[in-house]
Amino acid sequence: MQIQTQYNYEKTWRTTNEDDLLKIIEEEVGNADPKGTLDYVKEVIKKGKTIMVGNCKFREEKK
């Protein structure tokens, strides 16, 4: 699964690797469990939805 991210001040989506996803989530949620949050994000976007964590949106890359 390829995940794309977009901060609320950006206009374009970009494909992001898992290490960077964990860094983004850690920046946005602080001391919360970044790995658990990423697992939740993956479950939500599998259904074709976009989810926002802090100031960053996540979605599955469209093929």
CHARMM-style PDB file with segment names, atoms N, HN, CA, C and O in Angstrom:
ATOM      1  N   MET     1       0.844  -1.180   0.000  1.00  0.00      PROA
ATOM      2  CA  MET     1       0.000   0.000   0.000  1.00  0.00      PROA
ATOM      3  C   MET     1       0.887   1.240   0.000  1.00  0.00      PROA
ATOM      4  O   MET     1       1.773   1.378   0.844  1.00  0.00      PROA
ATOM      5  N   GLN     2       0.648   2.122  -0.934  1.00  0.00      PROA
ATOM      6  HN  GLN     2      -0.071   2.009  -1.619  1.00  0.00      PROA
ATOM      7  CA  GLN     2       1.353   3.403  -0.994  1.00  0.00      PROA
ATOM      8  C   GLN     2       0.457   4.465  -0.362  1.00  0.00      PROA
ATOM      9  O   GLN     2      -0.726   4.569  -0.684  1.00  0.00      PROA
ATOM     10  N   ILE     3       1.038   5.249   0.540  1.00  0.00      PROA
ATOM     11  HN  ILE     3       1.999   5.165   0.802  1.00  0.00      PROA
ATOM     12  CA  ILE     3       0.276   6.277   1.239  1.00  0.00      PROA
ATOM     13  C   ILE     3       0.782   7.645   0.811  1.00  0.00      PROA
ATOM     14  O   ILE     3       1.988   7.883   0.732  1.00  0.00      PROA
ATOM     15  N   GLN     4      -0.159   8.538   0.538  1.00  0.00      PROA
ATOM     16  HN  GLN     4      -1.138   8.345   0.603  1.00  0.00      PROA
ATOM     17  CA  GLN     4       0.173   9.910   0.176  1.00  0.00      PROA
ATOM     18  C   GLN     4      -0.174  10.831   1.332  1.00  0.00      PROA
ATOM     19  O   GLN     4      -1.107  10.576   2.094  1.00  0.00      PROA
ATOM     20  N   THR     5       0.598  11.911   1.450  1.00  0.00      PROA
ATOM     21  HN  THR     5       1.356  12.119   0.832  1.00  0.00      PROA
ATOM     22  CA  THR     5       0.365  12.894   2.498  1.00  0.00      PROA
ATOM     23  C   THR     5       0.233  14.283   1.891  1.00  0.00      PROA
ATOM     24  O   THR     5       0.733  14.569   0.803  1.00  0.00      PROA
ATOM     25  N   GLN     6      -0.456  15.127   2.636  1.00  0.00      PROA
ATOM     26  HN  GLN     6      -0.862  14.895   3.520  1.00  0.00      PROA
ATOM     27  CA  GLN     6      -0.609  16.528   2.228  1.00  0.00      PROA
ATOM     28  C   GLN     6      -0.863  17.350   3.485  1.00  0.00      PROA
ATOM     29  O   GLN     6      -1.846  17.126   4.191  1.00  0.00      PROA
ATOM     30  N   TYR     7       0.025  18.301   3.764  1.00  0.00      PROA
ATOM     31  HN  TYR     7       0.824  18.483   3.190  1.00  0.00      PROA
ATOM     32  CA  TYR     7      -0.227  19.233   4.867  1.00  0.00      PROA
ATOM     33  C   TYR     7      -1.302  20.223   4.434  1.00  0.00      PROA
ATOM     34  O   TYR     7      -1.495  20.452   3.240  1.00  0.00      PROA
ATOM     35  N   ASN     8      -1.998  20.806   5.400  1.00  0.00      PROA
ATOM     36  HN  ASN     8      -1.841  20.620   6.370  1.00  0.00      PROA
ATOM     37  CA  ASN     8      -3.125  21.679   5.063  1.00  0.00      PROA
ATOM     38  C   ASN     8      -2.705  22.923   4.283  1.00  0.00      PROA
ATOM     39  O   ASN     8      -3.551  23.554   3.650  1.00  0.00      PROA
ATOM     40  N   TYR     9      -1.431  23.290   4.308  1.00  0.00      PROA
ATOM     41  HN  TYR     9      -0.744  22.777   4.822  1.00  0.00      PROA
ATOM     42  CA  TYR     9      -0.966  24.459   3.554  1.00  0.00      PROA
ATOM     43  C   TYR     9      -0.409  24.079   2.176  1.00  0.00      PROA
ATOM     44  O   TYR     9       0.026  24.958   1.432  1.00  0.00      PROA
ATOM     45  N   GLU    10      -0.415  22.794   1.826  1.00  0.00      PROA
ATOM     46  HN  GLU    10      -0.768  22.081   2.431  1.00  0.00      PROA
ATOM     47  CA  GLU    10       0.092  22.339   0.539  1.00  0.00      PROA
ATOM     48  C   GLU    10      -1.063  22.115  -0.442  1.00  0.00      PROA
ATOM     49  O   GLU    10      -2.205  21.897  -0.037  1.00  0.00      PROA
ATOM     50  N   LYS    11      -0.749  22.173  -1.725  1.00  0.00      PROA
ATOM     51  HN  LYS    11       0.178  22.350  -2.055  1.00  0.00      PROA
ATOM     52  CA  LYS    11      -1.766  21.952  -2.750  1.00  0.00      PROA
ATOM     53  C   LYS    11      -1.624  20.588  -3.416  1.00  0.00      PROA
ATOM     54  O   LYS    11      -2.571  20.118  -4.047  1.00  0.00      PROA
ATOM     55  N   THR    12      -0.475  19.945  -3.291  1.00  0.00      PROA
ATOM     56  HN  THR    12       0.294  20.327  -2.778  1.00  0.00      PROA
ATOM     57  CA  THR    12      -0.244  18.669  -3.959  1.00  0.00      PROA
ATOM     58  C   THR    12      -0.041  17.541  -2.945  1.00  0.00      PROA
ATOM     59  O   THR    12       0.434  17.756  -1.830  1.00  0.00      PROA
ATOM     60  N   TRP    13      -0.415  16.341  -3.369  1.00  0.00      PROA
ATOM     61  HN  TRP    13      -0.801  16.167  -4.275  1.00  0.00      PROA
ATOM     62  CA  TRP    13      -0.204  15.137  -2.569  1.00  0.00      PROA
ATOM     63  C   TRP    13       1.143  14.546  -2.944  1.00  0.00      PROA
ATOM     64  O   TRP    13       1.566  14.637  -4.097  1.00  0.00      PROA
ATOM     65  N   ARG    14       1.822  13.937  -1.969  1.00  0.00      PROA
ATOM     66  HN  ARG    14       1.478  13.863  -1.033  1.00  0.00      PROA
ATOM     67  CA  ARG    14       3.075  13.258  -2.292  1.00  0.00      PROA
ATOM     68  C   ARG    14       3.118  11.885  -1.632  1.00  0.00      PROA
ATOM     69  O   ARG    14       2.658  11.701  -0.505  1.00  0.00      PROA
ATOM     70  N   THR    15       3.679  10.931  -2.360  1.00  0.00      PROA
ATOM     71  HN  THR    15       4.053  11.081  -3.275  1.00  0.00      PROA
ATOM     72  CA  THR    15       3.839   9.581  -1.837  1.00  0.00      PROA
ATOM     73  C   THR    15       4.943   9.607  -0.790  1.00  0.00      PROA
ATOM     74  O   THR    15       6.013  10.172  -1.016  1.00  0.00      PROA
ATOM     75  N   THR    16       4.673   8.986   0.365  1.00  0.00      PROA
ATOM     76  HN  THR    16       3.803   8.527   0.549  1.00  0.00      PROA
ATOM     77  CA  THR    16       5.582   9.059   1.502  1.00  0.00      PROA
ATOM     78  C   THR    16       5.909   7.655   1.988  1.00  0.00      PROA
ATOM     79  O   THR    16       5.016   6.816   2.105  1.00  0.00      PROA
ATOM     80  N   ASN    17       7.189   7.392   2.276  1.00  0.00      PROA
ATOM     81  HN  ASN    17       7.914   8.074   2.181  1.00  0.00      PROA
ATOM     82  CA  ASN    17       7.558   6.060   2.771  1.00  0.00      PROA
ATOM     83  C   ASN    17       7.208   5.925   4.253  1.00  0.00      PROA
ATOM     84  O   ASN    17       6.933   6.916   4.929  1.00  0.00      PROA
ATOM     85  N   GLU    18       7.221   4.688   4.748  1.00  0.00      PROA
ATOM     86  HN  GLU    18       7.445   3.883   4.199  1.00  0.00      PROA
ATOM     87  CA  GLU    18       6.722   4.418   6.100  1.00  0.00      PROA
ATOM     88  C   GLU    18       7.547   5.095   7.188  1.00  0.00      PROA
ATOM     89  O   GLU    18       6.986   5.541   8.189  1.00  0.00      PROA
ATOM     90  N   ASP    19       8.858   5.181   7.019  1.00  0.00      PROA
ATOM     91  HN  ASP    19       9.313   4.818   6.207  1.00  0.00      PROA
ATOM     92  CA  ASP    19       9.691   5.851   8.033  1.00  0.00      PROA
ATOM     93  C   ASP    19       9.294   7.325   8.163  1.00  0.00      PROA
ATOM     94  O   ASP    19       9.190   7.854   9.269  1.00  0.00      PROA
ATOM     95  N   ASP    20       9.076   7.976   7.022  1.00  0.00      PROA
ATOM     96  HN  ASP    20       9.161   7.547   6.123  1.00  0.00      PROA
ATOM     97  CA  ASP    20       8.667   9.377   7.054  1.00  0.00      PROA
ATOM     98  C   ASP    20       7.249   9.541   7.598  1.00  0.00      PROA
ATOM     99  O   ASP    20       6.944  10.530   8.265  1.00  0.00      PROA
ATOM    100  N   LEU    21       6.382   8.563   7.310  1.00  0.00      PROA
ATOM    101  HN  LEU    21       6.630   7.759   6.768  1.00  0.00      PROA
ATOM    102  CA  LEU    21       5.021   8.612   7.864  1.00  0.00      PROA
ATOM    103  C   LEU    21       5.066   8.598   9.381  1.00  0.00      PROA
ATOM    104  O   LEU    21       4.349   9.356  10.035  1.00  0.00      PROA
ATOM    105  N   LEU    22       5.910   7.735   9.945  1.00  0.00      PROA
ATOM    106  HN  LEU    22       6.492   7.120   9.414  1.00  0.00      PROA
ATOM    107  CA  LEU    22       6.032   7.663  11.402  1.00  0.00      PROA
ATOM    108  C   LEU    22       6.561   8.974  11.974  1.00  0.00      PROA
ATOM    109  O   LEU    22       6.111   9.405  13.036  1.00  0.00      PROA
ATOM    110  N   LYS    23       7.505   9.611  11.294  1.00  0.00      PROA
ATOM    111  HN  LYS    23       7.871   9.261  10.432  1.00  0.00      PROA
ATOM    112  CA  LYS    23       8.035  10.903  11.747  1.00  0.00      PROA
ATOM    113  C   LYS    23       6.951  11.976  11.715  1.00  0.00      PROA
ATOM    114  O   LYS    23       6.820  12.766  12.650  1.00  0.00      PROA
ATOM    115  N   ILE    24       6.176  11.996  10.632  1.00  0.00      PROA
ATOM    116  HN  ILE    24       6.282  11.354   9.873  1.00  0.00      PROA
ATOM    117  CA  ILE    24       5.100  12.984  10.504  1.00  0.00      PROA
ATOM    118  C   ILE    24       4.082  12.795  11.627  1.00  0.00      PROA
ATOM    119  O   ILE    24       3.672  13.757  12.276  1.00  0.00      PROA
ATOM    120  N   ILE    25       3.683  11.553  11.845  1.00  0.00      PROA
ATOM    121  HN  ILE    25       4.015  10.771  11.318  1.00  0.00      PROA
ATOM    122  CA  ILE    25       2.681  11.282  12.881  1.00  0.00      PROA
ATOM    123  C   ILE    25       3.225  11.652  14.256  1.00  0.00      PROA
ATOM    124  O   ILE    25       2.505  12.221  15.077  1.00  0.00      PROA
ATOM    125  N   GLU    26       4.489  11.335  14.510  1.00  0.00      PROA
ATOM    126  HN  GLU    26       5.073  10.873  13.843  1.00  0.00      PROA
ATOM    127  CA  GLU    26       5.091  11.673  15.800  1.00  0.00      PROA
ATOM    128  C   GLU    26       5.106  13.184  16.014  1.00  0.00      PROA
ATOM    129  O   GLU    26       4.848  13.655  17.122  1.00  0.00      PROA
ATOM    130  N   GLU    27       5.403  13.944  14.968  1.00  0.00      PROA
ATOM    131  HN  GLU    27       5.613  13.562  14.068  1.00  0.00      PROA
ATOM    132  CA  GLU    27       5.382  15.411  15.068  1.00  0.00      PROA
ATOM    133  C   GLU    27       3.977  15.922  15.358  1.00  0.00      PROA
ATOM    134  O   GLU    27       3.802  16.881  16.110  1.00  0.00      PROA
ATOM    135  N   GLU    28       2.977  15.282  14.762  1.00  0.00      PROA
ATOM    136  HN  GLU    28       3.119  14.503  14.151  1.00  0.00      PROA
ATOM    137  CA  GLU    28       1.607  15.766  14.875  1.00  0.00      PROA
ATOM    138  C   GLU    28       0.922  15.358  16.183  1.00  0.00      PROA
ATOM    139  O   GLU    28       0.116  16.121  16.715  1.00  0.00      PROA
ATOM    140  N   VAL    29       1.230  14.168  16.709  1.00  0.00      PROA
ATOM    141  HN  VAL    29       1.885  13.548  16.277  1.00  0.00      PROA
ATOM    142  CA  VAL    29       0.510  13.690  17.899  1.00  0.00      PROA
ATOM    143  C   VAL    29       1.366  13.671  19.163  1.00  0.00      PROA
ATOM    144  O   VAL    29       0.870  13.340  20.240  1.00  0.00      PROA
ATOM    145  N   GLY    30       2.624  14.015  19.045  1.00  0.00      PROA
ATOM    146  HN  GLY    30       3.027  14.284  18.170  1.00  0.00      PROA
ATOM    147  CA  GLY    30       3.475  14.082  20.230  1.00  0.00      PROA
ATOM    148  C   GLY    30       3.783  12.719  20.815  1.00  0.00      PROA
ATOM    149  O   GLY    30       4.284  11.838  20.115  1.00  0.00      PROA
ATOM    150  N   ASN    31       3.486  12.538  22.096  1.00  0.00      PROA
ATOM    151  HN  ASN    31       3.079  13.253  22.665  1.00  0.00      PROA
ATOM    152  CA  ASN    31       3.855  11.317  22.808  1.00  0.00      PROA
ATOM    153  C   ASN    31       2.906  10.146  22.583  1.00  0.00      PROA
ATOM    154  O   ASN    31       3.139   9.060  23.115  1.00  0.00      PROA
ATOM    155  N   ALA    32       1.864  10.337  21.821  1.00  0.00      PROA
ATOM    156  HN  ALA    32       1.676  11.218  21.388  1.00  0.00      PROA
ATOM    157  CA  ALA    32       0.953   9.226  21.518  1.00  0.00      PROA
ATOM    158  C   ALA    32       1.711   8.172  20.709  1.00  0.00      PROA
ATOM    159  O   ALA    32       2.798   8.446  20.200  1.00  0.00      PROA
ATOM    160  N   ASP    33       1.153   6.991  20.591  1.00  0.00      PROA
ATOM    161  HN  ASP    33       0.270   6.769  21.005  1.00  0.00      PROA
ATOM    162  CA  ASP    33       1.792   5.867  19.908  1.00  0.00      PROA
ATOM    163  C   ASP    33       1.770   6.069  18.388  1.00  0.00      PROA
ATOM    164  O   ASP    33       0.729   5.862  17.763  1.00  0.00      PROA
ATOM    165  N   PRO    34       2.905   6.472  17.776  1.00  0.00      PROA
ATOM    166  CA  PRO    34       2.911   6.715  16.333  1.00  0.00      PROA
ATOM    167  C   PRO    34       2.624   5.455  15.520  1.00  0.00      PROA
ATOM    168  O   PRO    34       1.924   5.526  14.509  1.00  0.00      PROA
ATOM    169  N   LYS    35       3.145   4.314  15.935  1.00  0.00      PROA
ATOM    170  HN  LYS    35       3.713   4.256  16.756  1.00  0.00      PROA
ATOM    171  CA  LYS    35       2.932   3.065  15.196  1.00  0.00      PROA
ATOM    172  C   LYS    35       1.451   2.677  15.242  1.00  0.00      PROA
ATOM    173  O   LYS    35       0.884   2.283  14.223  1.00  0.00      PROA
ATOM    174  N   GLY    36       0.831   2.786  16.402  1.00  0.00      PROA
ATOM    175  HN  GLY    36       1.292   3.106  17.230  1.00  0.00      PROA
ATOM    176  CA  GLY    36      -0.592   2.485  16.529  1.00  0.00      PROA
ATOM    177  C   GLY    36      -1.441   3.434  15.701  1.00  0.00      PROA
ATOM    178  O   GLY    36      -2.427   3.023  15.089  1.00  0.00      PROA
ATOM    179  N   THR    37      -1.057   4.705  15.683  1.00  0.00      PROA
ATOM    180  HN  THR    37      -0.257   5.039  16.180  1.00  0.00      PROA
ATOM    181  CA  THR    37      -1.776   5.695  14.882  1.00  0.00      PROA
ATOM    182  C   THR    37      -1.636   5.379  13.404  1.00  0.00      PROA
ATOM    183  O   THR    37      -2.607   5.492  12.655  1.00  0.00      PROA
ATOM    184  N   LEU    38      -0.434   4.982  12.966  1.00  0.00      PROA
ATOM    185  HN  LEU    38       0.355   4.890  13.575  1.00  0.00      PROA
ATOM    186  CA  LEU    38      -0.218   4.623  11.566  1.00  0.00      PROA
ATOM    187  C   LEU    38      -1.050   3.401  11.190  1.00  0.00      PROA
ATOM    188  O   LEU    38      -1.619   3.352  10.099  1.00  0.00      PROA
ATOM    189  N   ASP    39      -1.125   2.424  12.076  1.00  0.00      PROA
ATOM    190  HN  ASP    39      -0.663   2.464  12.962  1.00  0.00      PROA
ATOM    191  CA  ASP    39      -1.961   1.247  11.806  1.00  0.00      PROA
ATOM    192  C   ASP    39      -3.420   1.655  11.628  1.00  0.00      PROA
ATOM    193  O   ASP    39      -4.109   1.143  10.746  1.00  0.00      PROA
ATOM    194  N   TYR    40      -3.889   2.580  12.468  1.00  0.00      PROA
ATOM    195  HN  TYR    40      -3.329   2.997  13.184  1.00  0.00      PROA
ATOM    196  CA  TYR    40      -5.265   3.070  12.354  1.00  0.00      PROA
ATOM    197  C   TYR    40      -5.466   3.814  11.027  1.00  0.00      PROA
ATOM    198  O   TYR    40      -6.479   3.626  10.354  1.00  0.00      PROA
ATOM    199  N   VAL    41      -4.501   4.655  10.658  1.00  0.00      PROA
ATOM    200  HN  VAL    41      -3.677   4.808  11.205  1.00  0.00      PROA
ATOM    201  CA  VAL    41      -4.580   5.398   9.393  1.00  0.00      PROA
ATOM    202  C   VAL    41      -4.698   4.418   8.233  1.00  0.00      PROA
ATOM    203  O   VAL    41      -5.513   4.618   7.333  1.00  0.00      PROA
ATOM    204  N   LYS    42      -3.892   3.364   8.247  1.00  0.00      PROA
ATOM    205  HN  LYS    42      -3.230   3.202   8.978  1.00  0.00      PROA
ATOM    206  CA  LYS    42      -3.924   2.368   7.171  1.00  0.00      PROA
ATOM    207  C   LYS    42      -5.290   1.698   7.067  1.00  0.00      PROA
ATOM    208  O   LYS    42      -5.788   1.473   5.964  1.00  0.00      PROA
ATOM    209  N   GLU    43      -5.896   1.379   8.209  1.00  0.00      PROA
ATOM    210  HN  GLU    43      -5.491   1.562   9.105  1.00  0.00      PROA
ATOM    211  CA  GLU    43      -7.218   0.747   8.200  1.00  0.00      PROA
ATOM    212  C   GLU    43      -8.269   1.672   7.597  1.00  0.00      PROA
ATOM    213  O   GLU    43      -9.122   1.224   6.831  1.00  0.00      PROA
ATOM    214  N   VAL    44      -8.214   2.952   7.936  1.00  0.00      PROA
ATOM    215  HN  VAL    44      -7.521   3.316   8.558  1.00  0.00      PROA
ATOM    216  CA  VAL    44      -9.200   3.915   7.445  1.00  0.00      PROA
ATOM    217  C   VAL    44      -9.036   4.153   5.945  1.00  0.00      PROA
ATOM    218  O   VAL    44     -10.023   4.172   5.209  1.00  0.00      PROA
ATOM    219  N   ILE    45      -7.799   4.334   5.489  1.00  0.00      PROA
ATOM    220  HN  ILE    45      -6.998   4.319   6.087  1.00  0.00      PROA
ATOM    221  CA  ILE    45      -7.614   4.669   4.076  1.00  0.00      PROA
ATOM    222  C   ILE    45      -7.835   3.474   3.161  1.00  0.00      PROA
ATOM    223  O   ILE    45      -8.052   3.651   1.962  1.00  0.00      PROA
ATOM    224  N   LYS    46      -7.784   2.257   3.702  1.00  0.00      PROA
ATOM    225  HN  LYS    46      -7.608   2.113   4.676  1.00  0.00      PROA
ATOM    226  CA  LYS    46      -8.110   1.068   2.900  1.00  0.00      PROA
ATOM    227  C   LYS    46      -9.530   1.151   2.357  1.00  0.00      PROA
ATOM    228  O   LYS    46      -9.836   0.594   1.303  1.00  0.00      PROA
ATOM    229  N   LYS    47     -10.391   1.850   3.081  1.00  0.00      PROA
ATOM    230  HN  LYS    47     -10.143   2.303   3.937  1.00  0.00      PROA
ATOM    231  CA  LYS    47     -11.802   1.979   2.710  1.00  0.00      PROA
ATOM    232  C   LYS    47     -12.026   3.131   1.725  1.00  0.00      PROA
ATOM    233  O   LYS    47     -13.166   3.475   1.414  1.00  0.00      PROA
ATOM    234  N   GLY    48     -10.928   3.725   1.235  1.00  0.00      PROA
ATOM    235  HN  GLY    48     -10.001   3.446   1.488  1.00  0.00      PROA
ATOM    236  CA  GLY    48     -11.045   4.806   0.262  1.00  0.00      PROA
ATOM    237  C   GLY    48     -11.254   6.176   0.877  1.00  0.00      PROA
ATOM    238  O   GLY    48     -11.598   7.127   0.175  1.00  0.00      PROA
ATOM    239  N   LYS    49     -11.052   6.286   2.175  1.00  0.00      PROA
ATOM    240  HN  LYS    49     -10.773   5.513   2.746  1.00  0.00      PROA
ATOM    241  CA  LYS    49     -11.269   7.553   2.855  1.00  0.00      PROA
ATOM    242  C   LYS    49      -9.952   8.297   3.037  1.00  0.00      PROA
ATOM    243  O   LYS    49      -8.871   7.715   2.942  1.00  0.00      PROA
ATOM    244  N   THR    50     -10.065   9.581   3.298  1.00  0.00      PROA
ATOM    245  HN  THR    50     -10.943  10.054   3.376  1.00  0.00      PROA
ATOM    246  CA  THR    50      -8.927  10.419   3.655  1.00  0.00      PROA
ATOM    247  C   THR    50      -9.056  10.738   5.130  1.00  0.00      PROA
ATOM    248  O   THR    50     -10.152  11.030   5.609  1.00  0.00      PROA
ATOM    249  N   ILE    51      -7.940  10.686   5.863  1.00  0.00      PROA
ATOM    250  HN  ILE    51      -7.050  10.449   5.474  1.00  0.00      PROA
ATOM    251  CA  ILE    51      -7.965  10.973   7.297  1.00  0.00      PROA
ATOM    252  C   ILE    51      -6.956  12.068   7.599  1.00  0.00      PROA
ATOM    253  O   ILE    51      -5.899  12.143   6.973  1.00  0.00      PROA
ATOM    254  N   MET    52      -7.288  12.908   8.552  1.00  0.00      PROA
ATOM    255  HN  MET    52      -8.147  12.848   9.061  1.00  0.00      PROA
ATOM    256  CA  MET    52      -6.400  13.989   8.950  1.00  0.00      PROA
ATOM    257  C   MET    52      -5.874  13.726  10.350  1.00  0.00      PROA
ATOM    258  O   MET    52      -6.641  13.437  11.268  1.00  0.00      PROA
ATOM    259  N   VAL    53      -4.570  13.828  10.507  1.00  0.00      PROA
ATOM    260  HN  VAL    53      -3.946  14.064   9.761  1.00  0.00      PROA
ATOM    261  CA  VAL    53      -3.926  13.699  11.812  1.00  0.00      PROA
ATOM    262  C   VAL    53      -3.161  14.995  12.032  1.00  0.00      PROA
ATOM    263  O   VAL    53      -2.168  15.262  11.356  1.00  0.00      PROA
ATOM    264  N   GLY    54      -3.619  15.782  12.964  1.00  0.00      PROA
ATOM    265  HN  GLY    54      -4.426  15.565  13.513  1.00  0.00      PROA
ATOM    266  CA  GLY    54      -3.015  17.095  13.161  1.00  0.00      PROA
ATOM    267  C   GLY    54      -3.257  17.957  11.932  1.00  0.00      PROA
ATOM    268  O   GLY    54      -4.402  18.183  11.541  1.00  0.00      PROA
ATOM    269  N   ASN    55      -2.186  18.434  11.329  1.00  0.00      PROA
ATOM    270  HN  ASN    55      -1.256  18.250  11.647  1.00  0.00      PROA
ATOM    271  CA  ASN    55      -2.278  19.284  10.133  1.00  0.00      PROA
ATOM    272  C   ASN    55      -1.965  18.537   8.854  1.00  0.00      PROA
ATOM    273  O   ASN    55      -1.739  19.160   7.817  1.00  0.00      PROA
ATOM    274  N   CYS    56      -1.947  17.214   8.905  1.00  0.00      PROA
ATOM    275  HN  CYS    56      -2.131  16.707   9.747  1.00  0.00      PROA
ATOM    276  CA  CYS    56      -1.552  16.418   7.739  1.00  0.00      PROA
ATOM    277  C   CYS    56      -2.654  15.429   7.362  1.00  0.00      PROA
ATOM    278  O   CYS    56      -3.195  14.729   8.218  1.00  0.00      PROA
ATOM    279  N   LYS    57      -2.973  15.382   6.077  1.00  0.00      PROA
ATOM    280  HN  LYS    57      -2.533  15.950   5.381  1.00  0.00      PROA
ATOM    281  CA  LYS    57      -3.965  14.431   5.573  1.00  0.00      PROA
ATOM    282  C   LYS    57      -3.247  13.212   4.989  1.00  0.00      PROA
ATOM    283  O   LYS    57      -2.144  13.318   4.454  1.00  0.00      PROA
ATOM    284  N   PHE    58      -3.893  12.066   5.105  1.00  0.00      PROA
ATOM    285  HN  PHE    58      -4.789  11.980   5.540  1.00  0.00      PROA
ATOM    286  CA  PHE    58      -3.353  10.816   4.590  1.00  0.00      PROA
ATOM    287  C   PHE    58      -4.413  10.158   3.707  1.00  0.00      PROA
ATOM    288  O   PHE    58      -5.604  10.188   4.019  1.00  0.00      PROA
ATOM    289  N   ARG    59      -3.959   9.561   2.593  1.00  0.00      PROA
ATOM    290  HN  ARG    59      -2.992   9.537   2.340  1.00  0.00      PROA
ATOM    291  CA  ARG    59      -4.855   8.806   1.729  1.00  0.00      PROA
ATOM    292  C   ARG    59      -4.031   7.736   1.005  1.00  0.00      PROA
ATOM    293  O   ARG    59      -2.805   7.813   0.923  1.00  0.00      PROA
ATOM    294  N   GLU    60      -4.750   6.734   0.484  1.00  0.00      PROA
ATOM    295  HN  GLU    60      -5.745   6.671   0.551  1.00  0.00      PROA
ATOM    296  CA  GLU    60      -4.083   5.705  -0.297  1.00  0.00      PROA
ATOM    297  C   GLU    60      -3.835   6.254  -1.698  1.00  0.00      PROA
ATOM    298  O   GLU    60      -4.691   6.931  -2.269  1.00  0.00      PROA
ATOM    299  N   GLU    61      -2.665   5.960  -2.242  1.00  0.00      PROA
ATOM    300  HN  GLU    61      -1.970   5.411  -1.778  1.00  0.00      PROA
ATOM    301  CA  GLU    61      -2.323   6.437  -3.571  1.00  0.00      PROA
ATOM    302  C   GLU    61      -3.279   5.839  -4.594  1.00  0.00      PROA
ATOM    303  O   GLU    61      -3.519   4.632  -4.609  1.00  0.00      PROA
ATOM    304  N   LYS    62      -3.816   6.698  -5.442  1.00  0.00      PROA
ATOM    305  HN  LYS    62      -3.620   7.678  -5.430  1.00  0.00      PROA
ATOM    306  CA  LYS    62      -4.734   6.240  -6.490  1.00  0.00      PROA
ATOM    307  C   LYS    62      -3.921   5.670  -7.636  1.00  0.00      PROA
ATOM    308  O   LYS    62      -2.890   6.219  -8.026  1.00  0.00      PROA
ATOM    309  N   LYS    63      -4.403   4.560  -8.164  1.00  0.00      PROA
ATOM    310  HN  LYS    63      -5.240   4.114  -7.846  1.00  0.00      PROA
ATOM    311  CA  LYS    63      -3.661   3.879  -9.236  1.00  0.00      PROA
ATOM    312  C   LYS    63      -4.171   4.239 -10.595  1.00  0.00      PROA
ATOM    313  OT1 LYS    63      -3.653   3.750 -11.599  1.00  0.00      PROA
TER     314      LYS     63
END
